Amino acid sequence: MFNSGITFAYPLVLWLLLLIPVSLFFYYKKFKTVEPSIVYSNVKLFDQRKRSWKEKLSDTPIYLRMLVFIVLIIALARPQSFSSGENIYTEGIDVVLVLDISGSMLAEDFRPNRMEAAKKITQEFISGRTSDQIGLVIFSRDAFTQCPLTIDYAVLKNLLQEVKSGMIEDGTAIGNAIANGVNRLKDSKAKSKVMILLTDGVSNAGEVDPLTAADIAKNFGIRVYTIGIGTMGQAPYPFQTPFGIRYQMVPVEIDEAVLRTIAQTTDGKYFRATGNKKLEEIYQAIDKLEKTKFEVTSYKNKRELYFPWLWSGLILLLVEIGLSKTIFRKLP
C-alpha cells in the first residue's frame, strides 16, 4: 500500500494563518511599547543590572498564543489522509444465483432449514464479492427474477432476505430456472458469465427441459455450477396438523445425474451439500473458482487527522493561560 500526502477538507480556512504575522507585527509595533513603568530619579543603577531569565522569556505567552492559533486553524481545516495504493484483485464477472424455493426446502436436515441455510450462506457469498454484477432468480413450479444483475449488494441481500416458500406454486422447474438465468446473462459483456443453481429435488414442472436449458446456456458461454442440497437418506420435514406442527421423515430425492450433466455440459461443476458446513465450503470453492485476478489500485480508507491537532491546541492554550497567570504575570 502506498500512502498519499495530507489533504484538507476545508483548505480555505488555512488563509487564516496570515493573521498570525499580522498579529505579531501589531504586538511589537504597538502593544510592546506600552509597558508598566515606575519613575526613578536616577536610572544608572539599572544600566548595570543583568536581565533575568523571566525578562528574557517574557514574550513566551504571546508566542504560545500564536502557536495555539496556528494549531487550532489547522484542526479547523480538517487534515485528512487517504490510502492511495491498496492493491485489490478483481475481474468483471456476472453471476446469477438460482435458488429453489419449493416446499421441500423447508426440510430441517439443515439448520434451521434448507432454505434459511441457503439464504444465509448465499448472503455471505455476495458479501465476499467486490465489483461483480449479481442477480437472483427463484423458482419452484415456475421461475422469476427476484433481482436483476446489480452491484448494489445491499438491495440484493434485502431482496434475498424476503424470499420464502410459497411465493410461487409448489413444484421444481429446473429447466425454467436455467432459462430465466440465461435470459439475465445472455446480453452480458462480462468476461465471465456464471450461474449457481441450488436445488433439493427432481425436475417435475416447467416447459423447458433441464438438459435443453443447459445446451442454451452453453451456447451463450454461461457456466452453470449446480448444487444438490439435502442429507443422505431421509430428512425431518415439518407438517402442519390440527394439533400443531408434527415432524415426519421424508426421503431425500435429488436428481444428481441431471445436475451433474448440466454442470458438465456448461463446463461448470456439480457439488453435493449434506449440511450447513458443507454448503458453506461449496460456496467458498465456487468463489475461488470464479476469481481471475488482475491488480488494480483503489483509492479509499479516508482517515481524519484533526483530533491530535485539536487536543494539542487545547493543551497549549491551557499552558499559555497558566504561564500568563503565574510565572509571566505582569503587574498593572
N, C-alpha and C positions, 0 to 999 in steps of 0.2 A: 504494500500500500504506500502511495506517495502522498505527502501532506501538502496542501496548498497553503498560501500565506493567510494572514489575518485580514478579514474584511469587516466593515462596519454596517450595521443595519440602518443607522441614521448618520451618514458621513457629514452632512451639513452642520451638525452640532459641533464638529471639530473646529469650525470657524471661530467659535467662542474662545479658543486658545489664544487668539490675537489680543484678547483683553488683558492677558497676563502681562506682557511687556508694557502695555499702556498703563496698567495699574502701578507697576514698579516705577515707571517714569514719573508719574504724578506723586508717588510716595517720596522719592528722592528730591524732586523739584520743589514740592510744596510742603508736605507734612513733615519731612525730615528736618526742615529748618525751624519748625515750631517745636521747641524743646522747653520744658520747665526750667526756670533759671532762678538763681539766688544772687543778689548783688553783693559784691565784696569791694572793699576799698583798694585792695592790692591783690593781684592775681599771679604775682611772680612765683608764689609757692606752688601753684597748680601746674606751672610750666615744667617743673622738675619731677612731678609725680608720674609714675608709670601707670598706664591703663590696666585695669583689672580684666580678668577673663570674662566677667559679666558684661563689661563695656564693649569688649571686642566682639562678643556674641550677641549683642543687644538686638541685632536685626534678625535673629533666628526665628522668632514668631512670625514675622512677615513672610520670610521665605517658606516656612512651613505652611502658612495660609495659602500662598501661591501654589505650593505643591498639592495641597488639598483640592484647590480648584481644578488643577490640571488632571488629577486622578479622577475626580467626580465627572468632569466633562467627558473623559474617555469612557467612563462607565455609562454615561448617558447616551453616548453614540453607539452603544451595544456592540462591542467587538465579538466576532464570530469566527469560527474556523470550520472548514469543510474537508472531508476526506476526498481526495480527487484522483484516486487511482486504485480503488478497490477492484481487484480482478474477480470477475464472475464469469461463469461459463453458461452459455445458453444457446438454443437453436430455435428457429421458428417451427414449432410443431403444433398441429391442430389435433385435438383429442376430443372424441365424443364418447361419453360414458353412457352405456346402455344398461339400464337396471330393471330387472324383473321385479314386479310388484304384485304378482299373483298371490292368492290366498295362502299357498303353501310356504311362502316366505315368512309366515308368522310362526313356523315351527321353532321350537326352543332348544334345538341342539347347539345353537349359538347363544351367546348372552348379550342382551336379554332375549333376542330372537334374530333370525337370519337377516331380516330387513333392517333392523336398527343397527346391527353389527356392520352390515354392508354400508349403510349411510355414514356411520362414524368413521370407518376406515377410508371410505371414499373422500370424505372431507379432509382427512389427513393427507391423502394423496394430492388433492387440489392445493392444499397449503404448501406442499413441497415444490410446486411448480413456480416459475418466476415470470416468464414472458410468453407462455403458450396460450393460444385460444382454446378454451374448453367449453364443450356443450353437454347437455344432458337429455337423453331420451329415456322414457319409461314405457314399459309395456306389460300387458297380460294378454287378454284376448285380442287386443289391438295395440298400436303403439302411437305415441305422440311426443312432440318435442316439449319438454318441460322448460328448457333454457337453450336458446341458440348459442352458437360459438361466441365467446366473450372473454375478455381479460379482466372483467370486473368480478373477481373471485368472491367478493363479499355477497354480491347479488346471487351468484351461482350457488353458494353454500346455503343462503337463505331459502332458495327455491328447492334445493335438495332436502333441506330440513322439513319442508312442507309435504314431501312425498309420503304417502301412506297407502296401505292396502285398501282396495275398494274404489279408488279413483277411476278405474276402468273395469269393465265387466271381466269376471274371472276367466282365466284360460292362459295359454302360453303360446304366443305367436312370435317365435324366434325369427322366422323369415321376414315378417313385417318390421320387426325391430331393427334388423340389419339394414333393410331397405330404407327405413327412416333415417338411420345413421348415415348411410351413403348419400342420401339427399342433402344432409347437412354438410358433408365433406367434399362432394364431387366438384364444386367450383372453387375449392380452396387453392391458394397459390403457395401454401406452405411447403417446405422441403420434405416434410414427413407428415403423412395423414394416418391417424391411428384410431381404432375403435376398441373399446374394452367392454365386452359383453359378459354380464353376470346373470346366471340363471340357476334355478334349482330343479328344473323339470324337463319334460319331454314336449317337443313342439306338437300341439294338438289344435291349433287355430291359426287363422290368418290366410290371406290369399296368396302369399309368396312362400315358396318352398325354401327352407333354410339354405340348402346347398346351391340353389339358383341365386339366392341373395349373395352368397359367398362369391360366386363367379362374377356377379356385378361389381362387388367390392374390389375384387382383384383387377378388373378392367379399369377401375378408376385409381389404381395404385394405393388402395387402402389396406393396411394390415389390421387384422382382427385378432385380438387376444381374447380367448374365451376362458371363462371361469365357471366351473361347476361347484356350487356351494351346497353343502349338506354332508352330514356324517355318513359313515358306512352302516348299512343295515336299516335300522329304524330310528325314528326321532319322535320326541314328545310333541304333540300338537294340541293346542287348546280348543275345546269345543264349548260353545255357549249352550247351556241347558236351562230348563226352568229352575234348577237348583243351583245355578251359578256356573262358573267355568269348570269343566272337567277335562282332564288330560287323557289322551289316548295315543298309544304308539302307532305310528303310521310308517309304511315303507318309504325309503328314500329312493326315488327313481329319477336318475339323471341320464340323459342320452349322451353319454360320453363319446360314443362313436361319432355322432353328428358334430358335436362341439370340437372334437379333435380334427375332423375333416375340414370344418370351417377354418380353423386356425392354419392347417397345413396348406389349404388352397390359397390363402391370402398371405402366406409367408409370415404368419403370426405364431402363436404358441398357446397350447392348452394347459390349464392348471386345475388342480382339484383342491378345494378348500374344505377341510373337515373340522375346522374350529377357528375361533377368533384369531389366535396367534398365527395360524397357517395362512389365513386370508390376509392378514397384515403383511406377512412375508411375501406373498404373491404380488401385492400392490407395490411393495418396495422393489421387487425384482423387475416388474414392468417399468417402474420409474427409472431404474438404472439402464434398462434396455433402450429406453426412448429419450436418452440424453446424449446426443452427439455434441461434443464440446468444442467450442472455439472461444478465444479470450476477447472480452470487451472490457471497457473501462466505465465504471459507474460513478457519477458524482452524487454523493449523498452523505448522510451522517453529519448533519449540522451540529456544532457544539457552541453553546453560549459561553462566552468568556468574561462577561461583565461582573460576575459575582466577586472575584478576587479584587478587581479594581474598586468596586463599591465598598467592600469591607476595609480595604487599605485606606481609602479616603476617609471613612468614618473614624478609623483608629488614629490617623494623622491629625484629624480635627480635634479629637479628644486630647492628644498630646499637645497640640498648639494651645488649646484653651488652658490646659493645666500649667504649661510653662509661663503663659502670659499672666496667670493669676498668682504665680508663686515666684519662681526664680527671676523671671524677667519683668516682674511687676513694676510699673512706673508710678512714682508718687505724683500726685497732682501739684 
